[in-house]
Amino acid sequence: MTVSNVLSLKMLRRSQAALCLVLLAFGAGCASNQTTAPKEYSFFPPAPDEPRIQYLMSFGSEADLGGRGKFGSFIVGREKLHRPIWKPYGVTATPGKLYVVDTMPRNISITDLTKGKLRYLRPAGNGAMQMPINVAVAQDGTTYVTDTKRGQVIIYNAAGSYLGVLGTHGKDKPCGIAVDNDRIYVTDLTNHCARIYSQATRELLLTLPTDPANDESRLYQPTNIAVDSTGRIYVSDTGGFAVQVYDAQGKHLRKIGDLGLSPGKFALPKGIGVDREQRLYVADASTGVIQLFDSEGRLLMFFGSPNGDQAGGTYLPAGLAVDYDNVSRYSRYVAPGQEIEYLIYVTNQAGPNKVSVYGFLKQK
C-alpha cells in the first residue's frame, strides 16, 4: 500500500469517527457502538394482580412518532420538524389517523399513524378556531369541532375546508361532541344540556335531559359526550361530579359517580369513552386517574398516576377516546405474550406526554 493510500485511509477513519461523534451528540448514534437496553413494560393493575391494561407509549410532537431524529432536526430546523402539541383536550381516531384538539395554538393536530407524521388543521377566515375544545370525525371525513369562544360547532369537509356551523354565537357554548352513523351529539355549557342533530340536515332532533326539572337526570356542566354501539348516550357532567346515561330516545337510565376522592367518585370528570362491551372510561382531571366501569355503572378498576412521573402516568387528563381501528399500528410496543383488543388514548394538558396510548389486553 502506498503512503498516499495509507494517509487516505487514516483520513477516512478520522472522518467516520468525527461523524459518529456528531451523530451521538444529536442522539442518532452509530450502529457499530449501539447497545439496546432491555425493554420494560408498564401494566395496570400492577403485579401481582392480573394485568388488564398496558401502557404503550406517549408523544408530544412529531419527533416522538419515530420520524427523523435530532440530527435531522438540527439540519432542517427544529420547529418545522417537531410540530409540537402544546395543550391538548379533545381526541378522536379514524383508521390511520389521530385527531387532537390543541387549545393553545387553536388548531387540530392530525397524526398519520402509518407514516408517523403530524400536520395541523388551522383554517383562516370563516373557519378560524378561537377556542377549540373537542373534535369528532364522521365516516365520510367531515370534521366537527366545538369552539367555546365562538359558541358554535365548526364543520369542515374531509379536505379541511370550511362548510358551516351549528349553534348560535352568544347563546350557546358547545363543549363535547360525538358522531355516529346519522347523528351529531353536542353538549352545551351555557344551557346545561346536550343536543342531538341529524348529520344529513343538521336539524335538531332531541335535547337532553328531556325533563330539566328532574334532579336525577339534570345536567349542571356537561363537558364531554360519548355514544355506545346500542345508542346509549353518556354525558360527563363536570359540575355535577358524575356521568349521566340516557338511551337513544333520551330516557334517563342511570347516574354514575358522585363528588369525592374515593374509587367510583369524581372530583373533575372530563374525557369519556365507551368500548364495544359498554365499559365506560372516565378521566378525572383533578385526581389524575382514569376509572373504568362496567355496563351497569359498577367500578372495575382505575389506571394512571396523579403525578405523571412514571410510565403510563397522567397529568391533568382531559380528553379520552377508544379505538379499535389502529391496534396493529402499535404492535411493536406490546409486551411479549400479550395481545391488544383495543386502544385508549388520553390527552394530558400538562407535562411532556401530551398524548398517552394504552392497550386493553385480551383475556386468555
C-alpha positions as MATLAB code, in Angstrom:
seq = 'MTVSNVLSLKMLRRSQAALCLVLLAFGAGCASNQTTAPKEYSFFPPAPDEPRIQYLMSFGSEADLGGRGKFGSFIVGREKLHRPIWKPYGVTATPGKLYVVDTMPRNISITDLTKGKLRYLRPAGNGAMQMPINVAVAQDGTTYVTDTKRGQVIIYNAAGSYLGVLGTHGKDKPCGIAVDNDRIYVTDLTNHCARIYSQATRELLLTLPTDPANDESRLYQPTNIAVDSTGRIYVSDTGGFAVQVYDAQGKHLRKIGDLGLSPGKFALPKGIGVDREQRLYVADASTGVIQLFDSEGRLLMFFGSPNGDQAGGTYLPAGLAVDYDNVSRYSRYVAPGQEIEYLIYVTNQAGPNKVSVYGFLKQK';
ca = [
       0.000    0.000    0.000;
       1.397    3.406   -0.937;
       1.961    6.238    1.514;
      -0.841    8.219   -0.124;
      -3.260    5.284    0.256;
      -2.372    4.923    3.948;
      -2.951    8.620    4.518;
      -6.274    8.453    2.678;
      -7.369    5.501    4.805;
      -6.436    7.338    8.012;
      -8.332   10.425    6.911;
     -11.388    8.295    6.073;
     -11.338    6.676    9.512;
     -10.966   10.067   11.204;
     -13.925   11.376    9.202;
     -16.034    8.392   10.204;
     -15.101    8.869   13.860;
     -15.955   12.572   13.687;
     -19.293   11.777   12.093;
     -20.040    9.299   14.889;
     -19.326   11.975   17.490;
     -21.693   14.393   15.765;
     -24.421   11.780   15.488;
     -24.015   10.803   19.136;
     -24.230   14.438   20.173;
     -27.624   14.684   18.493;
     -28.927   11.336   19.740;
     -28.618    9.408   16.465;
     -25.679    7.183   17.471;
     -23.543    4.794   15.370;
     -24.722    1.287   14.649;
     -21.408   -0.306   15.482;
     -21.378    1.179   19.013;
     -25.076    0.986   19.940;
     -26.402   -1.304   22.650;
     -30.073   -1.978   23.224;
     -31.320   -1.713   26.808;
     -33.840   -4.325   27.921;
     -37.376   -3.063   27.418;
     -39.630   -2.562   30.428;
     -43.414   -2.732   30.272;
     -45.986   -0.984   32.435;
     -49.288   -2.649   33.331;
     -52.441   -1.727   35.233;
     -53.179   -3.033   37.740;
     -49.535   -3.724   38.626;
     -48.249   -7.162   39.647;
     -49.130   -9.391   41.354;
     -52.657   -8.658   40.063;
     -53.581   -9.859   36.583;
     -52.856   -7.058   34.093;
     -55.805   -5.647   32.173;
     -54.318   -2.534   30.562;
     -50.818   -1.933   29.206;
     -49.289    1.499   28.796;
     -47.850    1.526   25.264;
     -46.308    4.935   24.513;
     -46.719    8.704   24.688;
     -45.893   11.582   22.378;
     -45.828   15.360   22.493;
     -44.608   16.195   18.999;
     -43.895   14.685   15.606;
     -40.340   13.915   16.741;
     -41.724   11.335   19.217;
     -43.521    9.382   16.487;
     -40.475    7.655   15.008;
     -39.723   10.152   12.274;
     -36.374   11.858   11.766;
     -34.075   12.118   14.789;
     -32.485   15.087   16.491;
     -29.675   15.335   13.944;
     -32.293   15.711   11.200;
     -33.968   18.377   13.317;
     -30.671   20.262   13.506;
     -30.324   20.156    9.727;
     -33.885   21.046    8.627;
     -34.987   23.234   11.543;
     -36.427   22.271   14.906;
     -39.820   23.984   14.714;
     -40.698   22.576   11.307;
     -39.726   19.046   12.240;
     -41.056   18.724   15.755;
     -44.565   20.129   15.197;
     -45.388   20.164   18.920;
     -48.687   19.677   20.706;
     -48.974   22.313   23.430;
     -52.189   21.967   25.469;
     -54.428   19.198   24.147;
     -58.017   18.498   25.040;
     -60.281   16.502   22.736;
     -59.085   13.416   20.861;
     -60.608   11.009   18.357;
     -59.321    8.360   15.963;
     -60.203    7.181   12.470;
     -58.474    4.382   10.526;
     -54.854    5.523   10.169;
     -55.325    8.946   11.772;
     -55.462   10.537   15.211;
     -57.060   13.962   15.734;
     -56.070   16.031   18.787;
     -57.506   19.446   19.661;
     -54.722   21.803   20.756;
     -56.311   24.679   22.659;
     -53.252   26.928   22.970;
     -52.384   27.421   19.254;
     -56.079   26.936   18.352;
     -55.706   24.095   15.883;
     -56.240   20.377   15.316;
     -53.160   18.150   15.197;
     -53.747   15.324   12.732;
     -51.297   12.436   13.026;
     -50.747    9.978   10.195;
     -50.230    6.805   12.237;
     -48.708    4.934    9.298;
     -46.034    7.485    8.422;
     -45.508    8.938   11.904;
     -46.112   12.431   10.557;
     -48.169   15.248   12.045;
     -49.901   18.154   10.347;
     -52.127   20.973   11.554;
     -55.690   21.872   10.638;
     -55.669   25.635   11.149;
     -58.130   27.350    8.783;
     -58.423   31.104    8.454;
     -61.407   33.314    7.695;
     -64.873   31.973    8.484;
     -63.430   28.632    9.571;
     -60.891   30.036   12.051;
     -60.927   28.491   15.516;
     -60.969   30.749   18.578;
     -61.096   28.234   21.452;
     -61.451   24.691   20.120;
     -62.178   22.039   22.748;
     -63.374   18.755   21.243;
     -63.434   17.054   17.850;
     -65.416   14.297   16.144;
     -64.999   12.886   12.631;
     -67.767   11.262   10.590;
     -67.251    8.259    8.302;
     -67.019   10.495    5.226;
     -64.249   12.579    6.834;
     -66.446   15.523    7.817;
     -64.849   17.051   10.917;
     -66.804   18.728   13.720;
     -65.011   20.981   16.233;
     -66.627   22.561   19.289;
     -65.450   26.119   19.913;
     -66.483   27.602   23.264;
     -65.402   31.146   22.374;
     -67.226   31.205   19.042;
     -70.162   29.470   20.719;
     -70.517   27.175   17.727;
     -69.616   23.808   16.276;
     -67.397   24.452   13.241;
     -67.768   21.977   10.368;
     -65.032   21.117    7.829;
     -65.018   18.685    4.940;
     -62.502   15.836    4.581;
     -60.030   18.202    2.919;
     -60.236   20.695    5.813;
     -62.333   23.309    4.015;
     -64.947   25.228    5.993;
     -68.545   24.047    5.471;
     -70.592   25.852    8.116;
     -71.577   25.873   11.792;
     -74.048   24.536   14.318;
     -75.280   26.771   17.133;
     -75.695   30.483   17.677;
     -72.884   32.753   18.807;
     -73.714   34.396   22.148;
     -76.418   31.877   23.022;
     -74.609   28.530   23.102;
     -71.316   27.213   24.480;
     -70.676   23.814   22.868;
     -68.038   21.642   24.525;
     -68.345   17.885   23.987;
     -69.099   16.278   20.636;
     -69.608   12.808   19.191;
     -70.959   11.382   15.930;
     -72.399    8.059   14.854;
     -73.888    6.919   11.554;
     -76.546    9.612   11.275;
     -76.401   11.811   14.375;
     -74.300   14.579   15.922;
     -74.216   14.843   19.728;
     -73.193   18.156   21.332;
     -73.060   19.326   24.959;
     -73.892   22.953   25.783;
     -72.360   24.515   28.896;
     -74.458   27.674   28.774;
     -77.816   25.934   28.547;
     -76.882   22.900   30.701;
     -77.967   20.359   28.130;
     -76.926   18.052   25.325;
     -78.412   18.317   21.842;
     -78.753   15.703   19.129;
     -78.769   16.759   15.466;
     -79.232   14.994   12.156;
     -75.960   14.695   10.247;
     -77.737   14.972    6.903;
     -79.896   18.026    7.599;
     -78.325   19.456   10.822;
     -81.868   19.577   12.189;
     -82.277   19.430   15.975;
     -83.774   16.042   16.884;
     -83.623   15.854   20.678;
     -82.475   17.782   23.746;
     -81.211   16.119   26.951;
     -82.399   15.922   29.611;
     -85.929   15.668   28.312;
     -87.169   16.801   31.736;
     -84.816   19.542   33.036;
     -86.709   19.669   36.348;
     -85.825   16.078   37.199;
     -82.933   16.198   39.662;
     -81.719   12.687   38.767;
     -81.253   13.437   35.057;
     -80.249   17.122   35.355;
     -77.026   18.376   33.783;
     -75.035   21.109   35.506;
     -71.826   21.463   33.492;
     -71.889   18.927   30.640;
     -68.413   18.823   29.144;
     -67.897   15.600   27.187;
     -70.150   13.101   25.471;
     -69.898    9.566   24.068;
     -72.246    7.090   22.379;
     -72.032    3.299   22.510;
     -72.983    0.695   19.912;
     -76.523    0.370   21.326;
     -77.207    4.106   21.025;
     -76.802    4.870   24.726;
     -75.581    8.404   25.384;
     -73.034    9.173   28.119;
     -72.541   12.756   29.309;
     -69.646   13.765   31.544;
     -71.131   16.330   33.912;
     -68.123   18.088   35.428;
     -70.259   20.404   37.560;
     -72.426   17.527   38.740;
     -69.414   15.280   39.523;
     -70.979   12.390   37.630;
     -71.674   10.758   34.291;
     -75.307   10.736   33.184;
     -76.534    7.915   30.939;
     -79.543    8.110   28.581;
     -80.960    5.731   25.999;
     -81.207    6.612   22.299;
     -84.649    8.181   22.816;
     -83.448   10.370   25.695;
     -84.791    8.347   28.617;
     -82.567    8.705   31.671;
     -81.061    5.356   32.662;
     -78.623    5.999   35.481;
     -76.168    8.335   37.133;
     -72.619    7.066   37.652;
     -70.471    8.553   40.412;
     -70.729   11.419   42.853;
     -68.471   14.037   44.442;
     -65.488   12.509   46.231;
     -61.921   11.263   46.030;
     -62.508    7.568   46.718;
     -62.814    4.945   43.943;
     -66.046    5.279   41.994;
     -66.367    9.004   42.765;
     -65.203   12.081   40.840;
     -63.633   15.447   41.569;
     -63.392   16.807   37.989;
     -64.676   14.292   35.417;
     -63.920   15.241   31.817;
     -62.982   12.927   28.947;
     -65.076    9.775   28.482;
     -65.146    6.818   26.110;
     -67.075    3.561   25.733;
     -65.908    0.215   24.335;
     -67.990   -2.389   22.469;
     -68.946   -4.117   25.722;
     -70.384   -0.841   27.081;
     -67.490   -0.441   29.523;
     -67.116    3.234   30.365;
     -63.837    5.132   30.808;
     -63.830    8.435   32.705;
     -60.778   10.718   33.008;
     -60.663   12.827   36.175;
     -58.520   15.939   35.705;
     -58.282   16.570   39.437;
     -57.260   13.148   40.721;
     -55.289   12.373   37.568;
     -56.665    8.859   37.098;
     -58.941    7.124   34.603;
     -61.687    4.958   36.080;
     -63.297    2.040   34.257;
     -66.927    0.992   34.876;
     -68.985   -1.922   33.574;
     -72.228   -1.592   31.600;
     -74.222   -1.272   34.834;
     -72.053    1.509   36.245;
     -70.006   -0.630   38.653;
     -66.362    0.281   39.113;
     -63.941   -2.263   37.633;
     -60.518   -0.621   38.019;
     -58.561    2.582   37.568;
     -55.222    3.458   35.974;
     -52.841    6.364   35.519;
     -50.926    8.370   38.096;
     -51.804   11.750   39.632;
     -48.180   12.906   39.389;
     -47.437   11.815   35.842;
     -43.943   10.842   36.991;
     -43.997    7.178   35.984;
     -44.575    5.176   32.824;
     -48.238    5.497   31.948;
     -48.726    8.355   34.394;
     -51.152   11.200   33.718;
     -51.135   14.914   34.439;
     -54.342   16.924   34.082;
     -56.023   14.358   31.782;
     -58.728   15.980   29.687;
     -59.705   14.009   26.588;
     -60.229   10.281   26.042;
     -61.041    8.060   23.075;
     -61.416    4.314   22.467;
     -60.033    2.989   19.160;
     -60.387   -0.468   17.571;
     -59.128    0.519   14.104;
     -55.440    1.164   14.719;
     -54.350   -1.611   17.086;
     -51.806   -3.076   14.641;
     -50.000    0.255   14.359;
     -48.809   -0.070   17.971;
     -47.804   -3.739   17.849;
     -44.115   -3.034   18.474;
     -44.976   -1.659   21.938;
     -46.954   -4.692   23.113;
     -45.315   -6.925   25.718;
     -44.393  -10.474   24.605;
     -47.211  -12.929   25.193;
     -49.855  -10.186   25.306;
     -52.446   -9.195   22.721;
     -54.313   -5.892   22.491;
     -58.075   -5.793   21.927;
     -58.388   -2.022   21.541;
     -56.603    1.244   22.301;
     -57.328    4.002   24.815;
     -55.982    7.488   24.089;
     -55.698   10.026   26.903;
     -54.641   13.656   26.446;
     -52.679   15.395   29.218;
     -52.836   19.173   29.432;
     -49.520   19.395   31.295;
     -46.241   17.502   31.288;
     -44.272   16.191   28.289;
     -46.589   13.280   27.441;
     -49.377   15.184   25.734;
     -50.991   12.074   24.266;
     -50.690    8.730   26.070;
     -51.683    5.447   24.437;
     -52.841    2.376   26.380;
     -53.950   -1.047   25.236;
     -56.805   -3.098   26.676;
     -55.450   -6.648   26.939;
     -57.327   -9.642   25.582;
     -58.159  -12.231   28.185;
     -56.530  -15.626   27.679;
];
